[in-house]
């Protein structure tokens, strides 16, 4: 018999389930301070490439398990 953790709010797998509990996940959002923004002029071709690369990164992130709910804000 294995010891199970107590259920948590919004837990996707009930604690008494025979399935394995999912690995712990960290919040997707962290406190970030932007010190400055640098801009670089781009040609239309460079812009199209940048947009395509960003879209691919977003797709990879979603395939790897992007959170489907926003994290709760600290009070």
Secondary structure, 3 states (H helix, E strand, C coil): CCCCCCCCCCCCCCCCCCCCCCCCCCCCCCCCCCCCCCCCCCCHHHHHHHHHHHHHHHHHHHHCCCCCCCCCCCC
